[in-house]
Amino acid sequence: DVNWELNNKCNLMCPQCGRNEIKDGVLQWRKAGTGDRGKNSLNTVDNSLDTFRKVYNNIGFPVRTIRFQGHLSENILSKDFLPICKFIREETNTSIQLSTHGSSNTTEWWTELAEVFQGYGGNIVYFSLDGVGDKSLGNYRVGASFKKVIENAQAFIDAGGKAYWRMIIFKHNQHQIEEAQALAESMGFHEFMAVYTPRQRSLNESWTYKGKSQILKSQDISPEWNEAIEKNVKNRRKELVDIECKAIKENQFYIDYNNKVWACYYLPNMVHLAKESDWYSDYYQDDSNNLLDKSLEEILKDKFYGSLTMSWHTANNCLSMCKK
């Protein structure tokens, strides 16, 4: 499987997204650590169909599923997203899974996407709807329109698309779980998914955006979850633990919006990781892992991958992201 990032664009300002940070009490774009080593600012990169086709062919191995999940992006904002999906459906045996906030594009666009996706049950769209109504949804999906997401999702479902409602549970929306589940069922969503997040960044911290003050609070209907996450955060960098690499377990890798290959989306272009390890810094600084210029087989011969797996056995060398 491949987790693929087509662009570095998004029209929302989610406080826990890797694009953003809260600095001096203000929610804003993250100024460092978002990749490119200063080459590009956010909302500037959008890969074309021609680029995608070349990179896909350079993988050189059968790809079971492409997951457009968006580490720093909203993939549906790519100009060629529909043509790219058509290419995947018509010229490959690869299934498509899209995770999206859904608050963009027209209902006609979503109808066409459903038509492209039809014919294979593995083609799925996960709509990230973290609340019912603009106020609840906007507490985390800052800038989203609940009405627009619902209209787009309904257009996709009515045209035969397979959709999942994915709801991250916070304090502000935990009372809406049953309401959201009922709405999902009435609209024809294939499944409703309540998700408890392990992310602690920006939780229970007040901030402002465009002059409006907000705070994102932890859910409290599952205190056991909160306690387990808090314990993990305290201990993860103090001791060496057995690491079960998700990328290895699920046989997947990540392609960032610069078409660079990484083991997973926890590792790409992290400036703080470059300070932790020389072998990461070397991989971070050059373009030796760019799929536009090399095959995947050539890239996987880089010393980075041997060093990565070896580092898991030494506390001082293990990257902090791998300890999470």
Number of C-alpha atoms within 10 A of each C-alpha: 17 22 22 23 28 31 27 27 23 20 16 18 20 20 24 18 20 16 23 18 21 19 12 9 13 17 22 19 18 16 13 17 17 21 22 18 15 10 6 13 17 18 14 9 16 20 19 16 20 12 15 20 14 13 21 21 14 17 18 11 11 12 15 16 17 21 21 21 20 24 21 23 27 25 25 25 18 21 15 18 18 17 15 20 18 17 15 20 19 11 9 13 13 18 20 21 19 20 20 21 22 24 25 20 13 14 18 13 16 25 21 16 22 23 15 21 26 16 12 14 11 15 22 21 27 24 23 20 27 28 27 19 15 16 16 18 21 20 21 24 25 17 15 23 18 23 13 17 21 21 16 23 29 21 21 25 21 15 18 18 28 23 26 22 22 24 26 18 22 23 13 19 20 18 14 17 19 10 11 23 18 12 16 22 13 9 14 17 21 15 14 20 17 15 12 15 15 14 13 14 13 17 15 13 12 15 20 16 15 8 8 8 12 16 16 18 18 20 20 13 13 10 11 10 15 18 11 11 16 14 11 14 16 9 13 15 18 11 10 15 16 8 13 11 14 12 16 11 8 9 12 19 17 24 22 24 22 21 23 22 23 25 22 18 20 14 16 23 23 19 18 13 19 18 10 15 16 13 17 23 18 14 19 24 13 10 16 16 24 19 25 20 16 16 18 20 13 14 20 15 11 13 13 21 17 12 15 17 12 12 16 20 14 12 15 15 16 21 21 15 12 17 20 15
